[in-house]
């Protein structure tokens, strides 16, 4: 529903929630496959509004950052990775809930740097969207640009995950199992876009993210102790 309504947020919510019961390396490849399906559907109706120049510099940074993140995902211990995921999501949710956003688009170097951070986070934790959300949040082409960027990053991430042996039959089975729920949620989210107050919807999504991140992080800390 969040993905269909806002154009982003599916990975954040899904990975944070599922990390409570599964390891990150078991979840992230599956979510990437589902993200690609959702992005293709949404991009088909919004590609004309994409900010292609900014997207190009984001891609440059992402190409450098993604393999570094996937390398960490494939080799880092599960519990510290879960704690890192929870910490990143918690910080991001708090920043967004406080209304943090850029007043203007940064230059080429700043945009490429955003792509680099996004690529590392996306490859390692599957949550590369927030730096780009903050970048595009106040721009009129924001949603379309984010959808296009997420499609690229998810395809790139899947390529590197395959390279590092993270894609297997279990990942594909989970993707098929979760796909009907994703499809239904996107359709409901698209319908909600014209009926639900965006500010109120955003508040509740961020509260849910903070709660999930706190629960996942607390569980990881308990396992470490």
C-alpha positions in Angstrom: 0.0 0.0 0.0 2.8 2.4 0.9 4.6 1.6 -2.4 1.5 2.3 -4.5 0.6 5.5 -2.6 4.0 7.2 -2.3 6.2 5.5 -4.9 8.7 4.3 -2.2 8.9 2.7 1.2 8.2 -0.9 0.4 11.8 -2.1 1.0 12.1 -0.1 4.3 8.9 -1.5 5.8 9.3 -5.1 4.4 12.9 -5.6 5.2 12.7 -4.0 8.7 9.7 -6.2 9.6 11.0 -9.4 8.1 14.4 -9.0 9.7 12.7 -9.8 13.0 12.3 -13.4 11.9 14.8 -13.9 9.0 18.4 -13.0 8.3 19.0 -9.9 6.1 20.6 -12.0 3.3 17.5 -14.2 3.2 15.2 -11.2 2.8 16.9 -8.6 0.7 17.2 -10.5 -2.7 13.5 -11.4 -2.5 12.4 -7.9 -1.8 14.6 -6.6 -4.7 12.7 -8.9 -7.1 9.4 -7.6 -5.9 10.7 -4.0 -6.1 11.5 -4.5 -9.7 8.0 -5.8 -10.5 6.5 -2.8 -8.7 8.8 -0.2 -10.3 8.1 -1.4 -13.8 4.4 -1.0 -13.3 4.7 2.5 -11.7 7.4 3.8 -14.1 5.2 3.0 -17.1 2.8 5.7 -16.1 5.4 8.3 -14.9 8.6 8.0 -17.0 7.9 11.3 -18.8 8.4 13.3 -15.5 11.8 11.8 -14.6 14.6 14.3 -13.9 17.1 12.4 -16.1 20.1 14.7 -15.5 20.0 14.1 -11.7 19.3 10.5 -12.2 22.5 10.1 -14.3 24.7 11.4 -11.5 22.9 9.3 -8.9 23.6 6.2 -11.1 27.4 7.1 -11.2 27.6 7.0 -7.4 25.4 4.0 -7.1 27.6 2.0 -9.5 30.5 2.5 -7.1 28.6 1.9 -3.9 26.4 -1.1 -4.6 29.2 -3.8 -5.0 30.7 -2.6 -1.7 27.3 -3.0 0.0 26.6 -6.4 -1.5 30.1 -7.6 -0.4 29.2 -6.7 3.2 25.8 -8.4 2.9 27.3 -11.6 1.7 30.0 -11.8 4.4 28.9 -9.8 7.5 27.5 -11.8 10.5 23.7 -11.8 10.6 23.1 -10.2 14.0 25.4 -7.1 13.5 23.9 -6.7 10.1 20.4 -6.7 11.6 21.5 -4.1 14.2 23.0 -1.9 11.4 19.8 -2.2 9.4 17.6 -1.2 12.4 19.9 1.7 13.3 19.9 3.2 9.8 16.1 2.9 9.4 15.6 4.4 12.9 17.8 7.4 12.1 16.2 7.9 8.7 12.6 7.6 10.0 13.3 10.2 12.7 14.9 12.6 10.2 11.9 12.3 7.8 9.4 12.6 10.7 11.1 15.9 11.6 10.6 17.2 8.1 14.2 17.1 7.1 14.6 17.8 3.3 17.0 19.7 1.1 15.9 23.2 0.1 17.4 22.8 -3.4 19.0 20.1 -5.6 22.7 19.7 -5.0 25.3 19.9 -7.8 26.8 17.0 -9.7 29.3 16.0 -6.9 26.6 16.1 -4.2 24.2 14.1 -6.3 26.8 11.5 -7.1 27.7 11.3 -3.4 24.0 10.7 -2.6 24.1 7.9 -5.1 27.2 6.4 -3.5 25.6 6.4 -0.1 22.4 5.0 -1.5 24.3 2.2 -3.3 26.2 1.1 -0.2 23.0 1.1 1.9 21.0 -0.6 -0.9 23.6 -3.3 -1.4 24.2 -4.1 2.2 20.8 -3.5 3.8 18.3 -3.1 1.0 17.4 0.4 2.1 19.1 2.7 -0.4 16.0 4.8 -1.0 16.0 7.3 1.9 19.0 9.4 0.8 17.3 9.7 -2.7 13.9 10.5 -1.1 15.6 13.3 0.8 17.2 14.5 -2.4 14.0 14.6 -4.4 11.5 15.3 -1.7 10.8 18.9 -2.5 11.1 18.7 -6.3 8.1 18.5 -8.7 9.6 15.5 -10.5 10.5 13.7 -7.3 8.2 10.6 -7.3 8.8 9.7 -11.0 12.6 10.2 -10.6 12.6 8.0 -7.5 10.7 5.2 -9.2 13.2 5.2 -12.1 16.2 5.3 -9.8 14.8 2.4 -7.6 14.3 0.3 -10.7 17.9 0.7 -11.7 19.3 0.1 -8.2 17.3 -3.0 -7.7 18.4 -4.5 -11.1 22.0 -3.6 -10.3 21.7 -5.0 -6.8 20.2 -8.3 -8.1 23.1 -8.6 -10.6 25.7 -8.3 -7.8 23.7 -10.6 -5.5 23.7 -13.2 -8.2 27.4 -12.7 -8.6 27.9 -13.3 -4.8 25.7 -16.4 -4.7 22.8 -14.8 -2.8 20.1 -15.7 -5.4 18.7 -19.2 -5.2 15.5 -21.2 -5.5 14.4 -20.2 -2.0 14.6 -16.5 -2.8 12.6 -17.0 -6.0 10.0 -19.1 -4.1 9.5 -16.3 -1.5 9.2 -13.7 -4.3 6.4 -15.7 -5.9 4.7 -16.3 -2.5 4.8 -12.5 -1.6 3.9 -11.2 -5.1 0.1 -11.4 -4.8 0.2 -9.4 -1.6 2.4 -6.8 -3.2 0.2 -6.5 -6.2 -2.9 -6.1 -4.1 -1.2 -3.5 -1.9 0.0 -1.4 -4.9 -3.5 -1.3 -6.3 -5.0 -0.2 -2.9 -2.2 2.3 -2.5 -3.0 3.8 -5.9 -6.6 4.1 -5.0 -5.8 5.7 -1.6 -3.7 8.4 -3.3 -6.9 10.3 -4.2 -8.7 9.7 -0.9 -6.3 9.9 2.0 -4.5 13.0 3.4 -0.8 12.6 2.5 0.5 14.3 5.7 -1.5 12.0 7.9 -0.5 8.9 5.9 3.1 9.9 6.1 3.0 10.3 9.9 1.6 6.8 10.5 4.0 5.2 8.1 7.0 6.8 9.9 5.6 5.8 13.3 5.4 2.2 12.0 8.9 2.4 10.7 10.3 3.7 14.0 8.4 0.9 15.9 9.7 -1.9 13.6 13.3 -0.5 13.7 13.2 -0.4 17.5 11.8 -3.9 17.7 14.4 -5.3 15.3 17.3 -3.4 16.9 16.3 -4.5 20.4 16.1 -8.1 19.2 19.6 -7.8 17.7 21.0 -6.3 20.8 19.5 -9.1 22.9 21.1 -11.7 20.6 24.5 -10.0 20.9 24.3 -10.0 24.7 
